[in-house]
């Protein structure tokens, strides 16, 4: 089946998939950081934990272990018993998300953690990928950014009405002709409009 990339891009831009709405809903708010005395306070800490669908105690333990300092949750705020630079705090939050939240395949935050035997799996609701949790994971700059003319590895999670495959990468929905649901493919990005991208399988 032949596809007109411009036509497909316009159709996709006019009618966003429900998954795109979910991705937008899952956009994580930036930490609201203030300093009181020698303490660092994240005022919207529980809002962040709720959005990530993670236990706030687990996030707190991760941060306190990384910084080697005590902390406690009061109301909806996290109070860390030391002044920490905003950039350092942001770096550790990004590390937590890379290991425990963002899908290793499509980078979606719409994930859950499930225990199978003695192994904890990161399960993605967007693309269906399941991977054992990696305690450390390389964090790439702009890893959720798509660029025209670049290639990316993605998982096809659904098939659209016109027969094209849909993959999700960060906030983008990628439309890929001539693929099957469940396939893992490397694609070349042909065109991008807002958060919709049209791609073809890279040869």
Secondary structure, DSSP 8 states (H G I E B T S, - for coil): ----HHHHHHHHHHS--HHHHHHHHT------EEEETTEEEETTHHHHHHHHT--HHHHHHHHHHHHT--EEEETTEEEESS---HHHHHHHHHHHHHHHTS-TTT--S-EEEEEETTEEEEEETTT--EEE--SS----TTTT---TT-EEEEEEEEE-TTS-EEEEETTEEEEESS--TT-EEEEEEEEEETTEEEEEE--
